[in-house]
Amino acid sequence: MKKPYAGDAAPDFTMPCVLGGTFTLSTETRKHPVLLYFYPANYGLMCTYYSEKMNEYLNDFENAGVKVFHVNDASVEDHIKWMDRVSSEYDHISDIDQKVSRIYGMIINDYEGPGSMINRGFVLIDANMKIRYLWRAEIPPDIRDLRTLVEDIRKIL
């Protein structure tokens, strides 16, 4: 499967999420640009640190006009526990079968079956379902500077 890049059409999807019950990308992008934040796992040391940093930038993302959704392969129930632990105000999408992570090219060790890992990455999608920005970590512990990310989003939009 070809990985998408900035400028490509964004693949649509519907998946379970915590706050809204279900998330459909095309429905959300009609309301506001969407930033999907893919990350490897709940409860990991780096993911805990980065989730706390994401919380610090919630108002910045909102002021830039985007709504952020966190994505990984945890269940809705696990996401609820995780959100409580890190006091996350972002909605979390449950990509339990890694379908969404796979179509956006966010899988490491990309093969069918257990053992595939979701990479850290950001995908900004506009109202026309076009990918306006895409960043994938070289390795999952890599992080994107959030202040610069917000500035880049403001320039793009």
Backbone torsions as a table, in degrees:
resi	resn	phi	psi	omega
1	MET	NA	131.8	-179.2
2	LYS	-73.8	131.9	176.3
3	LYS	-72.7	136.7	175.4
4	PRO	-78.9	158.2	178.7
5	TYR	-135.1	170.1	176.4
6	ALA	-55.4	134.3	-177.7
7	GLY	100.7	-20.1	179.0
8	ASP	-79.5	160.4	171.6
9	ALA	-68.6	139.4	179.9
10	ALA	-83.7	126.0	175.2
11	PRO	-64.0	130.1	178.7
12	ASP	-79.7	155.6	177.3
13	PHE	-161.1	159.2	172.0
14	THR	-128.7	126.7	-178.3
15	MET	-142.0	159.7	174.6
16	PRO	-67.5	145.5	174.3
17	CYS	-140.7	170.9	-172.7
18	VAL	-78.3	-54.6	-170.2
19	LEU	-80.9	-34.9	-176.1
20	GLY	-103.5	-2.8	-177.7
21	GLY	87.1	-56.7	173.4
22	THR	-138.2	154.2	179.7
23	PHE	-125.1	126.3	172.0
24	THR	-120.8	120.2	-174.0
25	LEU	-56.6	-48.5	-177.2
26	SER	-63.1	-32.2	176.6
27	THR	-68.6	-44.7	-179.0
28	GLU	-66.7	-39.3	-177.0
29	THR	-70.9	-18.5	173.8
30	ARG	-69.0	-24.6	-178.7
31	LYS	-89.1	-36.3	-173.7
32	HIS	-172.3	155.5	172.5
33	PRO	-59.2	148.8	-177.2
34	VAL	-117.8	134.3	172.5
35	LEU	-112.2	113.3	175.7
36	LEU	-88.5	126.1	177.0
37	TYR	-110.1	106.6	177.6
38	PHE	-88.2	139.1	177.8
39	TYR	-148.8	154.4	-170.3
40	PRO	-64.0	-47.4	-170.8
41	ALA	-163.0	152.3	168.5
42	ASN	-76.3	149.7	172.6
43	TYR	78.3	-5.1	176.2
44	GLY	-71.7	155.2	-177.9
45	LEU	-59.4	-50.7	-178.7
46	MET	-68.4	-38.7	179.9
47	CYS	-66.9	-35.5	176.4
48	THR	-65.0	-48.5	178.3
49	TYR	-57.3	-48.3	-175.0
50	TYR	-70.3	-34.3	176.0
51	SER	-63.2	-39.6	177.0
52	GLU	-64.8	-38.9	176.3
53	LYS	-65.2	-40.5	178.4
54	MET	-59.9	-40.1	177.8
55	ASN	-58.8	-39.6	179.7
56	GLU	-62.6	-26.4	-176.2
57	TYR	-103.1	10.1	-179.4
58	LEU	-53.7	-51.6	-179.5
59	ASN	-63.1	-35.8	178.8
60	ASP	-63.6	-44.2	177.4
61	PHE	-63.5	-45.2	179.7
62	GLU	-62.4	-42.4	178.9
63	ASN	-66.5	-25.0	175.4
64	ALA	-79.0	-7.8	176.0
65	GLY	90.8	11.8	-179.5
66	VAL	-112.3	153.7	172.9
67	LYS	-111.5	129.5	-176.6
68	VAL	-98.6	136.5	174.4
69	PHE	-126.5	129.5	178.2
70	HIS	-87.2	141.8	-175.9
71	VAL	-133.8	126.6	163.8
72	ASN	-158.2	-175.1	-171.1
73	ASP	-92.8	19.0	175.1
74	ALA	-76.8	156.1	177.0
75	SER	-72.7	163.4	176.2
76	VAL	-56.9	-43.4	-179.0
77	GLU	-60.9	-42.5	178.7
78	ASP	-67.7	-39.0	176.8
79	HIS	-60.8	-39.5	178.5
80	ILE	-59.3	-46.4	178.5
81	LYS	-63.4	-42.5	-179.7
82	TRP	-63.4	-46.3	-179.4
83	MET	-59.6	-38.7	177.9
84	ASP	-66.4	-41.3	-178.0
85	ARG	-63.7	-40.9	-176.8
86	VAL	-102.8	8.7	179.7
87	SER	54.3	39.7	-177.7
88	SER	-73.1	134.1	175.2
89	GLU	-102.2	-0.1	177.9
90	TYR	-84.4	149.0	172.2
91	ASP	-76.7	149.8	-178.7
92	HIS	-120.2	129.3	179.0
93	ILE	-94.8	133.0	179.8
94	SER	-94.0	102.0	179.3
95	ASP	-99.7	57.3	-169.4
96	ILE	-59.0	-31.5	178.6
97	ASP	-96.3	5.6	178.7
98	GLN	62.5	17.8	-178.8
99	LYS	-60.9	-48.6	-177.2
100	VAL	-68.3	-44.3	178.2
101	SER	-59.6	-37.9	179.8
102	ARG	-67.0	-46.1	-176.5
103	ILE	-71.0	-20.7	176.6
104	TYR	-96.8	7.7	175.3
105	GLY	70.4	31.6	-176.9
106	MET	-106.8	26.7	179.6
107	ILE	-108.0	135.5	172.5
108	ILE	-102.9	148.9	-175.5
109	ASN	56.3	53.5	-171.3
110	ASP	-71.7	96.6	172.3
111	TYR	-151.3	159.9	179.1
112	GLU	-71.8	142.3	175.9
113	GLY	109.0	175.7	-178.0
114	PRO	-64.3	150.5	176.9
115	GLY	109.9	-16.6	176.1
116	SER	-71.5	141.8	-176.8
117	MET	-120.4	141.5	177.3
118	ILE	-82.2	135.0	178.6
119	ASN	-86.0	164.5	173.7
120	ARG	-84.1	135.0	178.8
121	GLY	-171.5	164.9	178.7
122	PHE	-128.4	137.7	176.1
123	VAL	-133.3	120.3	177.5
124	LEU	-100.7	125.8	-175.5
125	ILE	-125.0	131.5	-176.9
126	ASP	-95.4	-177.2	-176.6
127	ALA	-63.5	-22.3	178.3
128	ASN	-90.0	10.9	-178.8
129	MET	60.3	38.2	177.1
130	LYS	-108.6	136.3	176.0
131	ILE	-75.4	116.4	-178.4
132	ARG	-96.1	-22.3	-178.2
133	TYR	-155.1	140.6	176.2
134	LEU	-148.6	129.3	176.2
135	TRP	-132.5	128.1	174.3
136	ARG	-119.1	135.7	176.9
137	ALA	-66.0	147.2	172.9
138	GLU	-66.9	-42.2	173.2
139	ILE	-136.4	150.4	-174.1
140	PRO	-52.5	-34.1	179.4
141	PRO	-68.3	-15.5	177.9
142	ASP	-60.2	143.4	176.3
143	ILE	-127.2	155.3	177.0
144	ARG	-99.5	131.6	177.0
145	ASP	-61.3	120.3	-172.8
146	LEU	-71.6	-34.2	177.8
147	ARG	-62.0	-45.2	178.7
148	THR	-67.1	-37.8	177.9
149	LEU	-59.9	-46.8	178.7
150	VAL	-61.2	-43.2	178.4
151	GLU	-61.7	-42.8	178.2
152	ASP	-62.5	-41.7	179.2
153	ILE	-62.5	-43.5	178.3
154	ARG	-59.2	-41.6	179.2
155	LYS	-66.0	-40.7	-178.3
156	ILE	-66.9	-41.9	-175.9
157	LEU	-88.4	NA	NA
